[in-house]
């Protein structure tokens, strides 16, 4: 076994790359759930974002336009969910699952002629001198831009939810939609905006996968990342900063176990692979065991259908 | 997700049954795939085989498939739906469908089943596999010659005999031409997860691997190899479009001829439960064109190995070979029998690490 070949800096850098798709998707879903909507279609929105971003990046040669297109694509498909659940009052769980199925199939259709194409390279931060400082340089100042953007998004969501009136109204819709409605807030409109934001973020996360992490398009390439993002929202108990913790922990364990294996460490791989899921289950059990704490964290109207007449 | 996708697909087949009941004289052939048909790897090649049946037998057959079927009880539901909807011949194309195939086969004695890479058979269950390890011997030979860091990275899926056989075959061939060669193995416990496969490739490269081999289904590792400027081999499909500079050669699965023959046998009423294990010679395993990055003398010796394997004058596992613990496995000149190969659960001497249990 040779641990000297294990570079902690390289590890941290690759864990951030591995975690960013689920981080971005999870922060979007957090906002959706805070507004009282449970959208299980994250996987479908991610894969739509992955292919939309990939197509536009390849056609225009600009990864930035690709990321914008991914957000538009993710938001567009989430709009279907929004119309179905908010106006037609369909069951959110079933609609979300349908969205995932639709997204996976539709993305495969869109991406049919895009397999085997190389997307344009996405830039990394490179400040003269500062990016070359040992340790701090590669650790803080040399990532690709999207990693900084993802962290900025988390900060922005935290600020919006906890420090602004808009965030308060959104949370009110999620906690008690009847009361919010009685106060004159447009519950449906708030929720639709939250769903569109969630779709855009899922799309962005998906595009990070197809443009930066793997860079290629393969059918079904999200391979369950959307479900992990959903789990991380619960793991984070609907708190924005904990999303970072959850996503990096998840990405970290994945990357660490792969690196330990490559270094020849004799570790029980199967157990390490399931650790993140186990932790999520444990968190769920702890949360549901304490009714008070659960009601404090989970939005009280999560997944419940709102109609102004009821 | 996959579960629901599967249920939906099953429902779609059930609906198809209602409409297609009058096409009774056609042979209905069903396929279940572990990944999407667009993975450009394993499932893609099986689907090419399905298309070969359609092309060869035309309107005498009707084919259906369900993709991304988990290797769990879900696969039983999918196969049951297929059998109920009048499918006569079902190809289950992944190792861990094994027991589920047998369970369903017991319930439908008139339906014929074909299970890829498995070893359990019954009256209406055949097994078939390709001697991929012959291909591993060829690419192992190339890798051993070409690695400069003497480190070959190997992305493995699940610790099943087929995968372990591939690792051993590649290592033996590489070691023969390069006594200092080391093989770093990473198990990702998935057949298809491009993100994880890419992370595994990155980890192996960080640990000094300059040639990557894989036994997973997506071309993610090839993409990373291309990006990092190292070499890799196409797996199941050629994958050259994902790594025009990185790809040295490839092991290509060619299921078409076998699938056509089995469908024809079912049509003729001559189908019987068999075990097929074909290699380079009948063309079930193909070696992709050599890249011009491979020196001419290595190309020549690799071709010679390929020809010798096809001719049967060489065997991938020829003694003297020891097991990892140093005990003797094959004496000088002795070759491994198919039974041992089919159940292989140990590394040969020189490979570091343990087979995960």
Interface residues (C-beta under 8 A of the other chain):
Chain A: X5 X6 X7 X10 X14 X17 X18 X21 X43 X97 X100 X101 X104 X108 X111 X112 X115 X116 X117 X118 X209 X213 X214 X215 X216 X218 X219 X220 X221 X222 X223 X224 X225 X226 X227 X254 X255 X258 X259 X261 X262 X263 X264 X266 X268 X269 X270 X273
Chain B: X1 X4 X5 X8 X35 X36 X37 X38 X39 X40 X68 X153 X184 X185 X186 X187 X188 X189 X190 X192 X193 X194 X195 X196 X198 X199 X200 X202 X203 X204 X206 X207 X208 X209 X218 X219 X220 X223 X224 X226 X227 X241 X242 X352 X353 X354 X356
